[in-house]
């Protein structure tokens, strides 16, 4: 008898008859389409110029990192950290910005490198728009070398951002495209 009752419930659910009895199927629940995110997960914030910044070892330099956001309102807080080998002289632990449409947000940094190689300045970003909170982390690439070294001499330690044929041309980043094949075993 229980088996017949289960089949009857499944049949009624599939035909929509249960809705008339006050039972709603899961697919009948309205979905908030405005919350759908078209791109990568996280806050829609990115570096304006995604380049390799060059530093001379032991020389303090001012870098002006620029962020752009897709939001026209809300608040953005940025925490800054650096990878090993870099020294940051920053005044505030957190930098806050009120978001406006089309605005570029500048973050000036006093930075120096202690050792040669590739390093990173990490920006940990919290965006609050209304009651929604989103997060994102982006990194600026720092290439450090001594004044008398040529970039090709650093190849053994870490790549200096130039191509392999020693022409000195910058590497051009292109979007990756990949296909994922799923094989089903039967």
C-alpha positions, 0 to 999 in steps of 0.5 A: 500500500505504501508503494502505491501511495508513493507512486501516486504522490510522484505522479501528482507532483509531476502533473502539478496536481499537488499544488492545488492541495497547497503543496508546492514543488521545489521548482515552483519557488521563485528565483531571484535573478538579480542575484545571478553573477555573470562573471567570476565569483567574488566582487567585480573589482580589478586592477586597471593596468595589470602590468609587471612593476619593476623595482631596483633592490634596496631602492624605495619607490612609489607605486600607484595601484589603480582599481576599478569597480562595476558598482555605482554605490556601496563601500569598498575596503582594501587590505594590503599585504606583500609577499616575502622579499618586499617591504611596504611602508603604508599608513593605514591597515585598511583603506576605504572608498565610497563607490561611484560609477566609473570612478578609478580608485588609486592606492599609492604605496611606498615599496622596496624589494630586499631580494631579486625575483618575482614578488606580489602585492596582494589586495584583499577587497571587501565590497558592501552594496546594500546588505550584500557583502562580496570579496575578492583578492587581486595581486600586482606583480613586482619584478625586483633586480639589482641595477647592474643585472640584466633581466635575462640573468634572472632567468634561473631564479624566476622569470622576469616577464620576458619571452624565452628567445631573449628578444626582450619583448614583453609577454602578452597574456591571452585568455585561456580556452579549455574543453573539459571532457567527461567520460561516462563508464557504463 
